[in-house]
């Protein structure tokens, strides 16, 4: 279905046409008509399915055709990166519509606080905010929410994981009770169901490909001891000269720095990103990666959800994520919007049980590959869990079997 067939305002259609969008994704096709009807909504969809457009386009349509005065829309998100990204997307979607927006997030300077305060006091039409910083502005009396019509909770499960449940409840208590509430998430834990039951009225529910990587992602796992991981990553990147955008995920800030050091001086630019960097520095690193000035970015899970970086060729998991759901979000950075991509996970002996849990979650067996002989010997695939194991036997043939650049579907 095209966005024109959905019935969006011509000014919005013109803006998204310039951005290269014509056909709606499945989540957009199912959610937008219900949002236009004014229904509350719970949408459960994995990263990369187009959730931001699914909630912003219909609300911008309403603002384009209906009179509005003051702040009408509040979007609550878990991280500063996602707040900035959504606010930038709003600017693109609303290019021909007289709508103002502002992102509210922490981690900046005192000057940024003042800019945010002035934006709030000028009653921007759309506020995109992280819970903690928004609570600070509420406590200082900088926010007026009496004209809020639309509340969106994006990455709701992530916010609950990060301990924002009480903050979200406090924010909701400051809003008008008559409003349209939309909840978007990748998973649906019981606590989120409870939050939805308390705050949504007869919601329409949409579930899209929950907890499974995109079909366009070629997944594999190397069985490797920790001491061989750095050399293996070097070989994987050297072996794929046509891969122009590569993300290496690490679970700790310390190993981010270790991986960056091991990859430096190899003939391509590599940078690390974690919560150790100031907000401005993180945005600069991301911009260099988006513009292909940086070929490899090494990151903690700050990049796993929500950040829109197109055409990622390769994702490498330096270690197996502790939560099986996090694997889906990491892998979801590649193979987006019908493109293809490659995701490789480095699995040591202690991580095999966690990797077996991932295979169980996604309902698939991921190919296991032994180390090239010049690097070392792989541990045997043997995840110990009672009498049952998951997964395949290690591949015995050529180990570096991912060559060339993933091709996009036309």
N, C-alpha and C positions, 0 to 999 in steps of 0.2 A: 504494500500500500504506500502511495506517495503522501507527502505532507499536505499537498494540495487537496487530495481526496479526503483527508481527515478534516479539512475545513478551517485551517488556520488563517489568520489575517494576512492580507496580501503583503503588508510591510514586513511581517516576520518571514514570510515565504521568500521575499526578495533577499533578506539578510542571510538566511541559511543557504540560499542558492549560491551566494558569493562565497560561502564557507565550504561549498562542495557537497552539501546534503540535499538529497532529493527523496530517497526512499526511507521510510521509517523502519527501525529495527523492531524485533518482535515485542520487546518490553514497551517501546514507544507506541506501537500499533495497538496494544492491549490497554495501556494505561491512559494515554492522552484523551480518548473519547470519554472515559469515565470521569476524569478530572474536569473536563469541559462541562460535564453534567452537574458538577458540584459535589460529587461523592467523595467521602473519605476513602483512603486507599492504603493497603499494605502491599508492597511490591518486594518480592524476594528474588533477586537476580545477581549473578556473579559479576565481578568487575569486567569492564570492557563491553557491556551490552548496551550502553547509551542511556544510563539512568538519569544523568543530569538533564539532558534534553527532554526526557520523558516527563519530568515534573516542571521544568522551566518554560518550555514552549507553550503549554496550555495556559499557564498562569500569566505569561506575557501577553498571550492572546486576550485574556480577560481584561488585563490592564489597558490594552490597546483599544478595546471597544466599549469599556465601561468607565464612567467617571470615577476617579480615585483621588484622594487628597491625603497626604501623609503616608507614613510607613504602613504598607498593606501586607508585605510578605516578609517572613522570617525563616531563614534556612539555617539550621543548626548542624554543624559538622564536627568530626573529632579532631582534626588537625589544621594547623595554620596553612599548610600546603594546599589542602583541599579547599579551604576557604578562599584563598587567592585564586585558585584555578576556576572554581565555580563563578566567582565574581567576574573574572575575565571572560568566561563563556557567556555570562549574562550580557556583558557589553557587546559581544559579537551578535548574539541572537536579537538584541534590542537596538541594533544600530539605527534603524529607521523609526523607532518608537520612542516617544518622550518619556523614558523611564530612567531613574537614577538608582545607583546601587553603591554599596560600600562593604568592604570586608573588615571584620572585627576579629583580631587574633592577638595572642600574646607573643612575647619573645622579642619585641622591638624596643625602640628607644622611647624616651619621654616625648619626643616630637611626634612619633607615630600615635601615641596616646592622645595627643592634642588634636591631630588630624581626625582620628576616629571620633573623638568627642564632638567636634564641629560637624562631622558628617551625620552623627546621630541626632544632634540638635537641629539640623536642617531638615530632618524627617525624610531621609532618602527612602525611595519607594521600596527598595529591596535591601535587606540586611542579611549578609552571610557571615555567621559568627561561630567561633568555638565557645563551648559552654562556660569555661572558667573566666575568660576575658569579658564575655557578655554579662556575667554575674557581677563583675567588678563595676562595669558601667551602670548596671541597674542599681547597685548599692550607692553609687555616687549621684544618682538622680539624673543621669544623662540620657535616659531612654524613655520614650513615650510610646506605649504599645496599645493605646485605646482604639486604634483604627486597624489593627491587624485583622486581615481576612483569611490569610493562608499561612499555615505552619508546615514546614517540611523538616523531618528528621532524616538526614542522609547518613549512611553508614551507621545505622542505629545500633547494630550489634557491637560494632567497634567502640562506640561511645560507652556502652555498658561495660565492655571489657576493661576500658580505661578508668572506670570508677566514676563516671559522670551521671549516674542514675539520679542522685539527689539534686544535682545542679539542674538537670533537665526538668525534674518535677517542679523545682522552684521557678524556673523560667516559664513553664506552662501556667503556673498559678498566677503569673502577672499578665496573662493574655486574656482577651475576651473569650467567654465560653462559647459564643456562637462564631464559629470559624470552620474552615475546611482544613483538615489535617491529613498529611501524606507521610507515610513512613516507608523509607527505602532501606534495604539491608541485603547482605549476602547470605545470612543465616537467620534462623528464627528460634533463638533459645527461649526457655520458659519465661525468663524475666522480661524479655521484650514483649512476649504475648501478654503478660500482665500489664505492661505499660500501654500497649495498644488497647486493651480492654477498658482501661481507665479513661482513655483520652480520645478514642475514635468512635464514631457513631455509624453502626451498620456498614463497616468498610468493605469495599470491593477488594478482592484478593487476587494477586497475580504472582505466579511462580514461574521463573524462567531458568532452566538448566542449573538447578541448585547444586553447588558443590562438585562440579565437574569441569576440568579444563576444556578449553575450546578444542573442537575436533581438528582444527588446523595446526595444533601444536604437536610436534614430534617429540616425545618424551623418552629419556633414557637415564640410566644411573650408572656411574662408575663406582666400582668397589675399590676403596682406596684407604690407606692408612694416613693419618693426619700429616705426617712428615712428607708425603708425596703430593699433597693437594696443590701447593703453589706451582710446582713444576708442571703438573697436569694442566692447570689452568693456562699456563703459558703456552703449552703445546696445543691446547684446544683453540686458543685465539690465533696463534701463528698458522694453524692448519686451515683457518677460515678467513682468508684475506678479503673476501667479498662481503663479510658481515660487518656492517658499518656502525651499528648501534648495539652495544652489549651491556647488560646489567649483571653484576655479580652480587648476589645477596649473601649477607653474613648476619648471624644472630647477635653479634656483639660489636660495640664500637671499637674495642681493641683489635679484633681481627680485621675490621675494615682497614685500619691503618697498616696492619701487617700485609694484607693483600695488595694494597696500593704500593707499598714499598717493593714487594716482590715483582710487580708488573711494570714498575717505572723503568725507563731507559730501554724499552724494547722496541722503540720505533713508532709508537703511537701514544696519544695522550690519554692518561688515566687519572681520574679524580675520585675522591671519597666524599660521601655525604652521610652525616649522622646528626643526632641532636646536639653534638658538641659545637656545631657551627651556628653562628648567628643567622637569623632569618634572611637578612640581605645576602649573606654569603651562600646560603643554601639555594636561594633563587638564582644567583649568578651561576652556580655550578649547574643547576638544571637547565638554564638558558643555553649554556655552552654545549650541553649534551643534546638538547633539542636541535640546535643549529649545526650539529655534527662537527663542532670544533673539538669536542671530546669524544673519543671512540668508546671508551670503557668507563662506566661509573660503578663504583663499589659502594653498596648502601646497606644500611639496616632496614628493617621492615617499614621505615618511614615512607618508602616508595612503593610498598606492596599494594596499597589500596589507594584508589581515588585519583592518583596523579596521572594526567593524560599526556603520555609521551607516545607519539605514533611511530610505527615502523620499527619496533624492536626486533632485531633478527635473532638474538640469542639471550637466554636467561640461564645463568649458572648459579645453582645453590651451593655455596661453599660448604654449608652444612645442612643437615635435614632440619627443617623448622620443628619446633617443639609441639606446635598445634597443627594437626593435619589440615585444618581449614586454611592456615597460613600458606601452605604449599599451593593451594588453588589460587590464592591471591597473588603469590609471587609469580607463578607460571602464567597467570592471566595478563602479565605485562606484555607478552608476545602473543602472536596469533590473534590480534584484535581486528574487529571490523572485517571479517572474512579473509584476512591475510593469513599466511602460514608463518610458523616460527619454530624454533628449537629450544627445548628446555632440558638442561642436564643437571643432575644432582650428584654431588660427591658424598658417598655413603661409607662411613667407617664401621667397624664391627659393632661398636656400642650404639650406633644409630639405626641398625637394621630393623629393630622392633618398631621404631617410630616410622620407618619407611614402609614397613608392612602395614601399619595402620593407615597410611596414606593410600596405599593400593586398595585397601578394604573400603575406605571412604569413597574413592572415585570409581570403584567397581571395575578396575582394570589392572592387568599385570604389566609392569613397566620393564622394558628390556634391561638386563644387567650386563655390563661390559667390564672385562678385566683390563688392568693397566697395560699399556705398551711395555714390552720387555725392558726397554732402555730406562724406564722409570723405576720399576720395581715389581713386586709380587702382590697381587690382590688378596685380601682376606676372603675366605670362603663365604658364600651367601648362606647364612644360617641364623635367621632370626628365631630366637628361642622363646616360644610362647606356648606353654603346655605341650600338646601333641600336634598342634597345627601351625603351619607356616604359610606365608603368602609370597607370591612372586615367582620369577623364573630363575632357571639356572644361569650362571654367568655365560655370556656370549664368548665363544672360543675363537672366533675369526678375527678379522682385522678390526682394530679397536677404534681408530679415528674414522668412522664411517659417515660423518655428517659433513658433506662438502657442498660448496655452492651457496648461493643466497636464496632464502625462501622466496617462492614466487607468489605474488598476489593474484587472487582471483579477479577476473575482469567482469 
